[in-house]
Amino acid sequence: RAAAPALSRRTCSGGVTSLGRRGPSLAAAPCVASAGAGPAGFAAGALRRLAAAAAAEEKDPLIATMSMNTGVFAGAVAARLRLDGVAVVEAVGPTATHLAFKAIVLANKYIADDFKGKVLAVVPTKATMRGDKDMEVIGFRLSISPVVAPKADTSNPDIFAAGSTNVGLMAGLMAQRLKTSKQVSVGGMGAKAINSAIKATIIARSYMEQTLGDSSELALVPSNSTFEEEGETRTRMILSCMQCPRP
């Protein structure tokens, strides 16, 4: 089992309890077109996705903590995905968030046979939660779903993130790249760097609001990449940011 939830349900930024910017059914639904031809097939697929999203919203989110076992947590994420098609994770602080993304990378292996040809994408939002002594804390709410994503060159990220990165400037660069590319890759090592990349993605979404409209969302596809530095093999996380169609 994953770490027992220590946080109660919350409202996302803007005062709306949701998985995305415009309500629980949108960002929570898997970012893939349904099978079946014509309006009837699309409508049936949309209804199934909305039903799965509603069911996931009723369940308590999985809570990532600083001391959790990422393998066990990855198993919990995979179990939610198999059951509902979506999973929701909440995390407070850079370390817990970093471990959550590590677990999502690992969960890709666990669900490979269940969602063939797809990878896990994460739609991050800021959320207000209840912490110890009923105090409000700000964290990330991560809506996870399987998507068909283009292959990314993880050996050479477009942008490098660090804990000291100006997230507003990085968000602007991401938004600019996404005007001409299907995706932009952000590389980072360590919890603070990944935290910066997630914040920049949320800001980039606001920069691209008119472009995204009601039909698209910004999602992150996490993966690991190894590289050589000063004779040593090192690993960094790659977050491939892409526009993901909404159902």
C-alpha positions, 0 to 999 in steps of 0.5 A, a space after each residue: 500500500 502507498 503511504 496513508 493520506 495525511 492530507 484532506 481534500 482541497 481546492 485547486 488554484 482558482 477555488 475550484 476542486 478539480 484535476 485541471 483548469 476547467 473542472 474535474 472531468 477534463 484534465 482527469 480524462 485520458 488524453 487520447 481519442 476514443 475508438 470507434 468511428 463517427 459521432 456515436 463512437 466518439 460520444 460513447 468513448 467520451 462518456 466512458 472517459 468522463 465516468 472514469 474521471 468522476 470515479 477517480 475524483 471520488 477516491 482519495 488521492 495518493 499522497 507522496 511523502 518524503 520518506 516513501 518507497 518509490 517502488 511501492 508507490 509506483 505499484 499503487 499508481 499502476 493499480 489506480 490506472 488499471 482500475 480507473 484509467 487515471 490516477 491522482 497524486 498529491 505532493 507537498 515540497 520538492 522532495 515528495 514531488 520529485 519522488 512522485 515523478 520517480 514513481 511515475 517513471 517506474 509505473 510506466 514499466 508496470 503498466 506497459 502490458 495494460 496500455 500498449 504503445 502509451 506512456 504516462 503523462 502528468 498534468 500538474 496544478 497547484 493545490 491548497 491542502 490541509 496539513 498538520 494541525 489543520 493548517 493550509 499548505 500549497 502543493 502539487 496535484 498531479 493528474 496522471 493518464 496514459 497517452 500516445 506521445 511522440 518520441 523525444 530525444 532525451 539525450 539532449 534536452 532543449 532546456 536545463 532546469 536548476 533549483 535557482 532557475 527563474 521559472 517565469 523566464 523558463 516558462 516563456 521559453 517553453 511557451 515559445 518553443 511549443 509554438 513551433 514544436 510538438 514538445 519541448 524537453 526539460 532536463 534536471 537533476 535533483 528535487 529542486 530542479 524538477 520542482 522548478 520545471 513543474 512550476 514553469 509548466 504551470 506558468 507556461 500554461 497560463 501564457 498559452 491559455 488562448 492557444 490551448 483554449 478548451 481543447 488542449 492541455 499541457 502535460 509532462 511525460 517524465 523519463 530518465 536519461 543517462 549521460 557521461 560527465 567527467 568519466 562518470 555515468 550520471 542520470 537526470 530526469 527529462 520532462 517532455 512537455 507537450 500539448 495534449 488534446 482534451 476529449 
